[in-house]
Amino acid sequence: MKIFPSLAAFREAGADVVHVLTPPDTHSVLTIEALQLGLNVLVEKPLATDVGDCRTIQRIADERGLRVCVNHSLLYDVQVRRALEAVRAGAIGELVSVDVLTSSVYPPYEGGPLPPPYRSAGYPFRDLGVHALYLIQAFLGPIEDVNAQWASLGGDPNLVFDEWQAQVRCRQGLGHLRLSWNVKPLQNLLLLQGTAGVMRVDTLHMFQARRIALPVPKAAERIANVYIDSLQPMIEVPQNVVGFLRKKIRQYHGVQELIVDFYRRLDRGDPVPVSVVDAIPVVDWVERVARAAEADHLERRRRAPQRASSVRFLVTGAAGAVGSAVVGRLRERGEQVRAFVRRVPRDPIEGVEYVVGDLGNPTAVEEAVRGARIVIHAGAAMKGGWVEHRTSTVIGTQNVIDACLEHGVEQLVYISSMSVVDWAGGKEGDPITESSPLEPRPENRGAYTRAKREAELLVRRAVREQGLRAVVLRPGQIFGGKLPLSNATNALRINGRYVLFGDGTLRLPLVYIDDVVDAVLAVVERRLVGGEIIQLVDPEPPTENEVLQYLGGRKVLRIPRPAAFALGKVSEAVLGALGRESPLSTYRLRTLLAKRTYRSDFAGLIGWTPRVGVAKGIELSAKPRD
């Protein structure tokens, strides 16, 4: 593949058509440049982010006798085309309404400058709302009004708004669209409702289903439609799978079909599949919604309290279990607190200054750290794969370190985890302490352990080599507050029953949330900044059986150790054949079932002993017995 430095060079090489596949806000500039160079253009949706730019594109194309086609690809999707033909043939009577229901997920953010989806509050609607609007328009005619709403539920915490819905009034009926980054599993449904039937089109799984009005009693009609509605997917899905495997059905089939038709029409001199005139109303309504959402976001930010130039405490991960507990305690003491969060909470704490951003974004982290004297870094990924953990935990911690060094922070308190230690390598009964070796195979323990280990090493290295003023706290299994006691066990909960590997006599390195907060404040008061590592674990750890007893011990399925390891080997073989790592690998099981004890050799540096303790914490946290 040859890469050209510019569109002009591309044109000089003999090209006469260019495909514009860049972010939406660049479409019009590149399309206009291409037209001025004499190139025909196939441009990704939306055509532009301004109707005036669309009209400029049309004018230049007309003046130069060139073609511009917009990639409204779902109009060429096999299932959509079938549905359009069926509706036009009267298969469901007169069409009354159209619903478009779409859920999506963006690729994981990998740190650094924010990618396009996260830089603009209106981007998600420009990206996917455009599909919904041109589909509704195709079925119901010209759009006359769009009444939209947007919200943030946290499905993608980097999106300003991750829930969108709109009522769409068209010349021939009403439409509704719903875009979600929260709904799982993913869906892409088109629901067509008519006077004589209802059609469900699933473009993701490539099938259609239909319920029709029948000249029979209503009870019989309902029964018949159950079978009619179910039969089509049962037949079509296997057929489509075979077609996909035989490459008769291709991925992004609609995109490919539109491109083929575009070139065919270009050769014949026919009108393009989707013209600028066709696209302008869609651009108009997309922009009205997207810009209204952006204005709403700016107004919310404008109403937010002004940021202080200096503050004593910054807490990262301030919406999480540990971070929120630290913020709460600091405010009880009347301290100045700045909270770094991915989104402002619905019920913000009075007197807390919120900074919104992602730990992977160095600009956002630097903005949060600037002016803070003490940084309590509790932020980390708690779910997802390696990309998510690397971004939030590893890159995020490096960003915090860099910002602390740049702004001369007096103290960084890094909240690590006892999971970074080698549990399986010692002998039975050997204590795990601050001096225990780190996990030698973190990639086999899982993304959380791997990321926390790398992040802790970054902090320790920065202390040694760059003069970072920091201390490391390694809590055991924290419970209390936002962390229920059930999360502090090694048992899995499945359908209301606990599944426990082994006999339940293992000791759990628990620590109550209030005791962790006590330790955070203690290291601040003692001003430890030399890279000290302090392990936080209760000196009287309970057994798994004792914890489960509080949680309703009668509902426990116990799997003996030999059976557990046998199950682990089977899962490794099966998932390994699929190219996936088993969550119950024998190495993880050896770690999970390691019979160790726990001791903190350096808690005396801060005078820390559990004030609440595990026994009292369990009483406070445990669910009522069944």
HELIX and SHEET records of a PDB file:
HELIX    1   1 LEU A    7  GLU A   12  1                                   6    
HELIX    2   2 PRO A   24  THR A   26  5                                   3    
HELIX    3   3 HIS A   27  GLN A   36  1                                  10    
HELIX    4   4 VAL A   51  ARG A   64  1                                  14    
HELIX    5   5 SER A   73  TYR A   76  5                                   4    
HELIX    6   6 VAL A   78  ARG A   88  1                                  11    
HELIX    7   7 PRO A  116  ARG A  119  1                                   4    
HELIX    8   8 TYR A  123  PRO A  124  1                                   2    
HELIX    9   9 PHE A  125  GLY A  129  3                                   5    
HELIX   10  10 VAL A  130  LEU A  140  1                                  11    
HELIX   11  11 LYS A  218  LEU A  245  1                                  28    
HELIX   12  12 HIS A  253  ARG A  268  1                                  16    
HELIX   13  13 VAL A  276  ARG A  303  1                                  28    
HELIX   14  14 ALA A  321  GLU A  332  1                                  12    
HELIX   15  15 PRO A  362  VAL A  369  1                                   8    
HELIX   16  16 TRP A  386  HIS A  389  1                                   4    
HELIX   17  17 ARG A  390  ILE A  395  3                                   6    
HELIX   18  18 GLY A  396  GLU A  406  1                                  11    
HELIX   19  19 MET A  418  VAL A  420  5                                   3    
HELIX   20  20 PRO A  442  ARG A  445  1                                   4    
HELIX   21  21 ALA A  447  GLN A  466  1                                  20    
HELIX   22  22 LEU A  485  ALA A  488  5                                   4    
HELIX   23  23 ILE A  513  ARG A  526  1                                  14    
HELIX   24  24 GLU A  544  TYR A  550  1                                   7    
HELIX   25  25 ARG A  561  ALA A  577  1                                  17    
HELIX   26  26 THR A  586  LEU A  592  1                                   7    
HELIX   27  27 ALA A  603  ILE A  606  5                                   4    
HELIX   28  28 GLY A  613  SER A  621  1                                   9    
SHEET    1   A 3 VAL A  17  VAL A  20  0                                        
SHEET    2   A 3 ASN A  40  GLU A  44  1                                        
SHEET    3   A 3 VAL A  68  ASN A  71  1                                        
SHEET    1   B 7 ILE A 143  ALA A 151  0                                        
SHEET    2   B 7 GLU A 163  CYS A 170 -1                                        
SHEET    3   B 7 GLY A 173  SER A 180 -1                                        
SHEET    4   B 7 LEU A  95  SER A 103  1                                        
SHEET    5   B 7 ASN A 188  GLY A 194 -1                                        
SHEET    6   B 7 GLY A 197  ASP A 202 -1                                        
SHEET    7   B 7 PHE A 207  ILE A 212 -1                                        
SHEET    1   C 7 VAL A 352  VAL A 356  0                                        
SHEET    2   C 7 VAL A 337  VAL A 341  1                                        
SHEET    3   C 7 VAL A 311  THR A 316  1                                        
SHEET    4   C 7 ALA A 372  HIS A 377  1                                        
SHEET    5   C 7 GLN A 411  ILE A 415  1                                        
SHEET    6   C 7 ALA A 470  PRO A 475  1                                        
SHEET    7   C 7 GLY A 530  LEU A 536  1                                        
SHEET    1   D 2 PRO A 431  ILE A 432  0                                        
SHEET    2   D 2 THR A 597  TYR A 598  1                                        
SHEET    1   E 2 GLN A 477  PHE A 479  0                                        
SHEET    2   E 2 LEU A 510  TYR A 512  1                                        
SHEET    1   F 3 LEU A 492  ILE A 494  0                                        
SHEET    2   F 3 ARG A 497  PHE A 501 -1                                        
SHEET    3   F 3 VAL A 556  ILE A 559  1                                        
END                                                                             
